Amino acid sequence: MPNPYEMYNASSVTHRNKPLTILNLSEDFNNFIENMDDLPHKIAIIPEGVDGRPDLLAHQIYGTEKLWWVIMLANKIDNAKTQLVSGKKIFIPEIPGYAFVIDENGFSSY
């Protein structure tokens, strides 16, 4: 399995086999990625209906599908179809400024 932190490395992003060099990530973003393991988090159980769909899971937890990559990165998932399955326990990092909806059962809809 490839290193998940390298999977989202901006310097390795390509489009049509050409590197994208216009990405300029902020220092805050880089610090967030580097310190993700130290963020407060909860453990959730993936509910039925979102298998292989980190976008749907992110929308239900954070209120936006745009944070799908946080779930993938925090759980070192490189293949959502095979690794993001109902019943599996996952880490859900708390992100300042975003909704965080996890109930006593480990999950809730947004």
CNS distance restraints for C-alpha pairs under 8 A (distance, minus, plus):
assign (resid   1 and name CA) (resid  78 and name CA) 7.56 0.50 0.50
assign (resid   2 and name CA) (resid   6 and name CA) 7.57 0.50 0.50
assign (resid   2 and name CA) (resid   7 and name CA) 7.15 0.50 0.50
assign (resid   2 and name CA) (resid  78 and name CA) 7.68 0.50 0.50
assign (resid   3 and name CA) (resid   7 and name CA) 6.47 0.50 0.50
assign (resid   3 and name CA) (resid  76 and name CA) 7.84 0.50 0.50
assign (resid   4 and name CA) (resid   8 and name CA) 6.95 0.50 0.50
assign (resid   4 and name CA) (resid  73 and name CA) 6.09 0.50 0.50
assign (resid   4 and name CA) (resid  76 and name CA) 5.41 0.50 0.50
assign (resid   4 and name CA) (resid  77 and name CA) 7.11 0.50 0.50
assign (resid   4 and name CA) (resid  78 and name CA) 6.77 0.50 0.50
assign (resid   5 and name CA) (resid   9 and name CA) 6.64 0.50 0.50
assign (resid   5 and name CA) (resid  73 and name CA) 6.97 0.50 0.50
assign (resid   6 and name CA) (resid  12 and name CA) 7.82 0.50 0.50
assign (resid   7 and name CA) (resid  12 and name CA) 7.75 0.50 0.50
assign (resid   8 and name CA) (resid  12 and name CA) 7.60 0.50 0.50
assign (resid   8 and name CA) (resid  13 and name CA) 7.49 0.50 0.50
assign (resid   9 and name CA) (resid  13 and name CA) 6.84 0.50 0.50
assign (resid  10 and name CA) (resid  20 and name CA) 7.90 0.50 0.50
assign (resid  10 and name CA) (resid  23 and name CA) 6.58 0.50 0.50
assign (resid  10 and name CA) (resid  25 and name CA) 7.88 0.50 0.50
assign (resid  11 and name CA) (resid  19 and name CA) 7.46 0.50 0.50
assign (resid  11 and name CA) (resid  20 and name CA) 7.34 0.50 0.50
assign (resid  11 and name CA) (resid  21 and name CA) 7.02 0.50 0.50
assign (resid  11 and name CA) (resid  23 and name CA) 7.99 0.50 0.50
assign (resid  12 and name CA) (resid  19 and name CA) 6.81 0.50 0.50
assign (resid  12 and name CA) (resid  20 and name CA) 7.89 0.50 0.50
assign (resid  13 and name CA) (resid  19 and name CA) 5.88 0.50 0.50
assign (resid  13 and name CA) (resid  20 and name CA) 5.83 0.50 0.50
assign (resid  14 and name CA) (resid  18 and name CA) 5.10 0.50 0.50
assign (resid  14 and name CA) (resid  19 and name CA) 4.19 0.50 0.50
assign (resid  14 and name CA) (resid  20 and name CA) 5.36 0.50 0.50
assign (resid  15 and name CA) (resid  19 and name CA) 6.42 0.50 0.50
assign (resid  15 and name CA) (resid  20 and name CA) 6.74 0.50 0.50
assign (resid  25 and name CA) (resid  29 and name CA) 6.34 0.50 0.50
assign (resid  25 and name CA) (resid  30 and name CA) 6.77 0.50 0.50
assign (resid  26 and name CA) (resid  30 and name CA) 6.36 0.50 0.50
assign (resid  27 and name CA) (resid  31 and name CA) 6.07 0.50 0.50
assign (resid  28 and name CA) (resid  32 and name CA) 6.13 0.50 0.50
assign (resid  29 and name CA) (resid  33 and name CA) 6.33 0.50 0.50
assign (resid  30 and name CA) (resid  34 and name CA) 6.12 0.50 0.50
assign (resid  31 and name CA) (resid  35 and name CA) 5.93 0.50 0.50
assign (resid  32 and name CA) (resid  36 and name CA) 5.74 0.50 0.50
assign (resid  35 and name CA) (resid  39 and name CA) 6.77 0.50 0.50
assign (resid  36 and name CA) (resid  74 and name CA) 6.85 0.50 0.50
assign (resid  36 and name CA) (resid  93 and name CA) 7.42 0.50 0.50
assign (resid  37 and name CA) (resid  74 and name CA) 7.13 0.50 0.50
assign (resid  39 and name CA) (resid  93 and name CA) 6.06 0.50 0.50
assign (resid  39 and name CA) (resid  94 and name CA) 6.65 0.50 0.50
assign (resid  40 and name CA) (resid  93 and name CA) 5.96 0.50 0.50
assign (resid  40 and name CA) (resid  94 and name CA) 5.67 0.50 0.50
assign (resid  41 and name CA) (resid  91 and name CA) 6.42 0.50 0.50
assign (resid  41 and name CA) (resid  92 and name CA) 5.29 0.50 0.50
assign (resid  41 and name CA) (resid  93 and name CA) 4.15 0.50 0.50
assign (resid  41 and name CA) (resid  94 and name CA) 5.29 0.50 0.50
assign (resid  42 and name CA) (resid  91 and name CA) 5.90 0.50 0.50
assign (resid  42 and name CA) (resid  92 and name CA) 5.32 0.50 0.50
assign (resid  42 and name CA) (resid  93 and name CA) 6.62 0.50 0.50
assign (resid  42 and name CA) (resid  94 and name CA) 7.71 0.50 0.50
assign (resid  42 and name CA) (resid 102 and name CA) 7.67 0.50 0.50
assign (resid  42 and name CA) (resid 106 and name CA) 7.82 0.50 0.50
assign (resid  43 and name CA) (resid  89 and name CA) 6.43 0.50 0.50
assign (resid  43 and name CA) (resid  90 and name CA) 5.56 0.50 0.50
assign (resid  43 and name CA) (resid  91 and name CA) 4.73 0.50 0.50
assign (resid  43 and name CA) (resid  92 and name CA) 6.02 0.50 0.50
assign (resid  43 and name CA) (resid 106 and name CA) 6.33 0.50 0.50
assign (resid  44 and name CA) (resid  89 and name CA) 5.53 0.50 0.50
assign (resid  44 and name CA) (resid  90 and name CA) 5.41 0.50 0.50
assign (resid  44 and name CA) (resid  91 and name CA) 6.42 0.50 0.50
assign (resid  44 and name CA) (resid  92 and name CA) 6.79 0.50 0.50
assign (resid  44 and name CA) (resid 102 and name CA) 7.21 0.50 0.50
assign (resid  44 and name CA) (resid 105 and name CA) 7.85 0.50 0.50
assign (resid  44 and name CA) (resid 106 and name CA) 4.25 0.50 0.50
assign (resid  44 and name CA) (resid 107 and name CA) 5.51 0.50 0.50
assign (resid  45 and name CA) (resid  86 and name CA) 7.23 0.50 0.50
assign (resid  45 and name CA) (resid  87 and name CA) 5.55 0.50 0.50
assign (resid  45 and name CA) (resid  88 and name CA) 5.47 0.50 0.50
assign (resid  45 and name CA) (resid  89 and name CA) 4.44 0.50 0.50
assign (resid  45 and name CA) (resid  90 and name CA) 6.24 0.50 0.50
assign (resid  45 and name CA) (resid 106 and name CA) 5.76 0.50 0.50
assign (resid  45 and name CA) (resid 107 and name CA) 6.42 0.50 0.50
assign (resid  46 and name CA) (resid  50 and name CA) 7.34 0.50 0.50
assign (resid  46 and name CA) (resid  51 and name CA) 7.66 0.50 0.50
assign (resid  46 and name CA) (resid  57 and name CA) 7.93 0.50 0.50
assign (resid  46 and name CA) (resid  84 and name CA) 7.51 0.50 0.50
assign (resid  46 and name CA) (resid  85 and name CA) 6.54 0.50 0.50
assign (resid  46 and name CA) (resid  86 and name CA) 4.64 0.50 0.50
assign (resid  46 and name CA) (resid  87 and name CA) 5.27 0.50 0.50
assign (resid  46 and name CA) (resid  88 and name CA) 5.57 0.50 0.50
assign (resid  46 and name CA) (resid  89 and name CA) 6.45 0.50 0.50
assign (resid  46 and name CA) (resid  90 and name CA) 7.24 0.50 0.50
assign (resid  46 and name CA) (resid 107 and name CA) 7.56 0.50 0.50
assign (resid  47 and name CA) (resid  51 and name CA) 7.86 0.50 0.50
assign (resid  47 and name CA) (resid  86 and name CA) 5.03 0.50 0.50
assign (resid  47 and name CA) (resid  87 and name CA) 6.30 0.50 0.50
assign (resid  47 and name CA) (resid 107 and name CA) 7.59 0.50 0.50
assign (resid  48 and name CA) (resid  85 and name CA) 7.95 0.50 0.50
assign (resid  48 and name CA) (resid  86 and name CA) 5.04 0.50 0.50
assign (resid  48 and name CA) (resid  87 and name CA) 7.56 0.50 0.50
assign (resid  49 and name CA) (resid  86 and name CA) 7.59 0.50 0.50
assign (resid  50 and name CA) (resid  54 and name CA) 7.28 0.50 0.50
assign (resid  50 and name CA) (resid  56 and name CA) 6.14 0.50 0.50
assign (resid  50 and name CA) (resid  57 and name CA) 6.24 0.50 0.50
assign (resid  50 and name CA) (resid  85 and name CA) 7.60 0.50 0.50
assign (resid  50 and name CA) (resid  86 and name CA) 7.20 0.50 0.50
assign (resid  51 and name CA) (resid  80 and name CA) 7.79 0.50 0.50
assign (resid  51 and name CA) (resid  81 and name CA) 6.88 0.50 0.50
assign (resid  51 and name CA) (resid  84 and name CA) 5.64 0.50 0.50
assign (resid  51 and name CA) (resid  85 and name CA) 4.60 0.50 0.50
assign (resid  51 and name CA) (resid  86 and name CA) 5.74 0.50 0.50
assign (resid  52 and name CA) (resid  80 and name CA) 4.56 0.50 0.50
assign (resid  52 and name CA) (resid  81 and name CA) 4.06 0.50 0.50
assign (resid  52 and name CA) (resid  82 and name CA) 6.90 0.50 0.50
assign (resid  52 and name CA) (resid  83 and name CA) 7.35 0.50 0.50
assign (resid  52 and name CA) (resid  84 and name CA) 5.06 0.50 0.50
assign (resid  52 and name CA) (resid  85 and name CA) 6.31 0.50 0.50
assign (resid  53 and name CA) (resid  57 and name CA) 6.54 0.50 0.50
assign (resid  53 and name CA) (resid  80 and name CA) 6.70 0.50 0.50
assign (resid  53 and name CA) (resid  81 and name CA) 7.52 0.50 0.50
assign (resid  53 and name CA) (resid  84 and name CA) 7.35 0.50 0.50
assign (resid  54 and name CA) (resid  58 and name CA) 5.94 0.50 0.50
assign (resid  54 and name CA) (resid  65 and name CA) 7.84 0.50 0.50
assign (resid  54 and name CA) (resid  68 and name CA) 4.96 0.50 0.50
assign (resid  54 and name CA) (resid  69 and name CA) 7.53 0.50 0.50
assign (resid  54 and name CA) (resid  71 and name CA) 6.83 0.50 0.50
assign (resid  54 and name CA) (resid  72 and name CA) 7.14 0.50 0.50
assign (resid  54 and name CA) (resid  80 and name CA) 6.98 0.50 0.50
assign (resid  54 and name CA) (resid  84 and name CA) 7.45 0.50 0.50
assign (resid  55 and name CA) (resid  59 and name CA) 6.19 0.50 0.50
assign (resid  55 and name CA) (resid  64 and name CA) 7.97 0.50 0.50
assign (resid  55 and name CA) (resid  65 and name CA) 4.52 0.50 0.50
assign (resid  55 and name CA) (resid  66 and name CA) 6.86 0.50 0.50
assign (resid  55 and name CA) (resid  67 and name CA) 7.21 0.50 0.50
assign (resid  55 and name CA) (resid  68 and name CA) 4.71 0.50 0.50
assign (resid  56 and name CA) (resid  60 and name CA) 6.29 0.50 0.50
assign (resid  56 and name CA) (resid  65 and name CA) 6.14 0.50 0.50
assign (resid  56 and name CA) (resid  68 and name CA) 7.87 0.50 0.50
assign (resid  57 and name CA) (resid  61 and name CA) 6.22 0.50 0.50
assign (resid  57 and name CA) (resid  65 and name CA) 7.52 0.50 0.50
assign (resid  57 and name CA) (resid  68 and name CA) 7.33 0.50 0.50
assign (resid  58 and name CA) (resid  62 and name CA) 5.48 0.50 0.50
assign (resid  58 and name CA) (resid  63 and name CA) 6.88 0.50 0.50
assign (resid  58 and name CA) (resid  64 and name CA) 6.11 0.50 0.50
assign (resid  58 and name CA) (resid  65 and name CA) 5.07 0.50 0.50
assign (resid  58 and name CA) (resid  66 and name CA) 7.32 0.50 0.50
assign (resid  58 and name CA) (resid  67 and name CA) 5.73 0.50 0.50
assign (resid  58 and name CA) (resid  68 and name CA) 5.15 0.50 0.50
assign (resid  58 and name CA) (resid  71 and name CA) 7.14 0.50 0.50
assign (resid  59 and name CA) (resid  63 and name CA) 4.45 0.50 0.50
assign (resid  59 and name CA) (resid  64 and name CA) 4.19 0.50 0.50
assign (resid  59 and name CA) (resid  65 and name CA) 4.36 0.50 0.50
assign (resid  59 and name CA) (resid  66 and name CA) 7.70 0.50 0.50
assign (resid  59 and name CA) (resid  67 and name CA) 7.74 0.50 0.50
assign (resid  59 and name CA) (resid  68 and name CA) 7.98 0.50 0.50
assign (resid  59 and name CA) (resid 110 and name CA) 7.19 0.50 0.50
assign (resid  60 and name CA) (resid  64 and name CA) 7.48 0.50 0.50
assign (resid  60 and name CA) (resid 101 and name CA) 7.46 0.50 0.50
assign (resid  60 and name CA) (resid 108 and name CA) 7.24 0.50 0.50
assign (resid  60 and name CA) (resid 109 and name CA) 4.98 0.50 0.50
assign (resid  60 and name CA) (resid 110 and name CA) 4.55 0.50 0.50
assign (resid  61 and name CA) (resid  99 and name CA) 7.01 0.50 0.50
assign (resid  61 and name CA) (resid 100 and name CA) 5.62 0.50 0.50
assign (resid  61 and name CA) (resid 101 and name CA) 5.07 0.50 0.50
assign (resid  61 and name CA) (resid 102 and name CA) 6.94 0.50 0.50
assign (resid  61 and name CA) (resid 107 and name CA) 7.83 0.50 0.50
assign (resid  61 and name CA) (resid 108 and name CA) 7.28 0.50 0.50
assign (resid  61 and name CA) (resid 109 and name CA) 6.81 0.50 0.50
assign (resid  61 and name CA) (resid 110 and name CA) 6.06 0.50 0.50
assign (resid  62 and name CA) (resid  67 and name CA) 7.39 0.50 0.50
assign (resid  62 and name CA) (resid  98 and name CA) 5.79 0.50 0.50
assign (resid  62 and name CA) (resid  99 and name CA) 4.79 0.50 0.50
assign (resid  62 and name CA) (resid 100 and name CA) 5.31 0.50 0.50
assign (resid  62 and name CA) (resid 101 and name CA) 6.84 0.50 0.50
assign (resid  62 and name CA) (resid 110 and name CA) 7.53 0.50 0.50
assign (resid  63 and name CA) (resid  98 and name CA) 7.34 0.50 0.50
assign (resid  63 and name CA) (resid  99 and name CA) 6.06 0.50 0.50
assign (resid  63 and name CA) (resid 100 and name CA) 7.96 0.50 0.50
assign (resid  63 and name CA) (resid 110 and name CA) 6.18 0.50 0.50
assign (resid  67 and name CA) (resid  71 and name CA) 7.27 0.50 0.50
assign (resid  68 and name CA) (resid  72 and name CA) 6.56 0.50 0.50
assign (resid  69 and name CA) (resid  73 and name CA) 5.90 0.50 0.50
assign (resid  70 and name CA) (resid  74 and name CA) 5.83 0.50 0.50
assign (resid  70 and name CA) (resid  93 and name CA) 7.76 0.50 0.50
assign (resid  71 and name CA) (resid  75 and name CA) 6.14 0.50 0.50
assign (resid  71 and name CA) (resid  91 and name CA) 7.42 0.50 0.50
assign (resid  71 and name CA) (resid  92 and name CA) 6.46 0.50 0.50
assign (resid  71 and name CA) (resid  93 and name CA) 7.79 0.50 0.50
assign (resid  72 and name CA) (resid  76 and name CA) 5.90 0.50 0.50
assign (resid  72 and name CA) (resid  77 and name CA) 4.88 0.50 0.50
assign (resid  72 and name CA) (resid  78 and name CA) 6.95 0.50 0.50
assign (resid  72 and name CA) (resid  80 and name CA) 7.65 0.50 0.50
assign (resid  73 and name CA) (resid  77 and name CA) 6.32 0.50 0.50
assign (resid  74 and name CA) (resid  91 and name CA) 6.54 0.50 0.50
assign (resid  74 and name CA) (resid  92 and name CA) 7.29 0.50 0.50
assign (resid  74 and name CA) (resid  93 and name CA) 7.23 0.50 0.50
assign (resid  75 and name CA) (resid  90 and name CA) 6.39 0.50 0.50
assign (resid  75 and name CA) (resid  91 and name CA) 6.20 0.50 0.50
assign (resid  77 and name CA) (resid  83 and name CA) 6.36 0.50 0.50
assign (resid  77 and name CA) (resid  84 and name CA) 7.62 0.50 0.50
assign (resid  78 and name CA) (resid  83 and name CA) 7.75 0.50 0.50
assign (resid  79 and name CA) (resid  83 and name CA) 5.86 0.50 0.50
assign (resid  79 and name CA) (resid  84 and name CA) 7.66 0.50 0.50
assign (resid  80 and name CA) (resid  84 and name CA) 4.86 0.50 0.50
assign (resid  80 and name CA) (resid  85 and name CA) 7.97 0.50 0.50
assign (resid  81 and name CA) (resid  85 and name CA) 7.45 0.50 0.50
assign (resid  84 and name CA) (resid  88 and name CA) 7.26 0.50 0.50
assign (resid  94 and name CA) (resid  98 and name CA) 7.95 0.50 0.50
assign (resid  94 and name CA) (resid 100 and name CA) 6.59 0.50 0.50
assign (resid  95 and name CA) (resid 100 and name CA) 7.77 0.50 0.50
assign (resid 101 and name CA) (resid 107 and name CA) 7.06 0.50 0.50
assign (resid 101 and name CA) (resid 108 and name CA) 5.93 0.50 0.50
assign (resid 101 and name CA) (resid 109 and name CA) 7.06 0.50 0.50
assign (resid 101 and name CA) (resid 110 and name CA) 6.30 0.50 0.50
assign (resid 102 and name CA) (resid 106 and name CA) 5.57 0.50 0.50
assign (resid 102 and name CA) (resid 107 and name CA) 4.50 0.50 0.50
assign (resid 102 and name CA) (resid 108 and name CA) 5.27 0.50 0.50
assign (resid 103 and name CA) (resid 107 and name CA) 5.32 0.50 0.50
assign (resid 103 and name CA) (resid 108 and name CA) 5.68 0.50 0.50
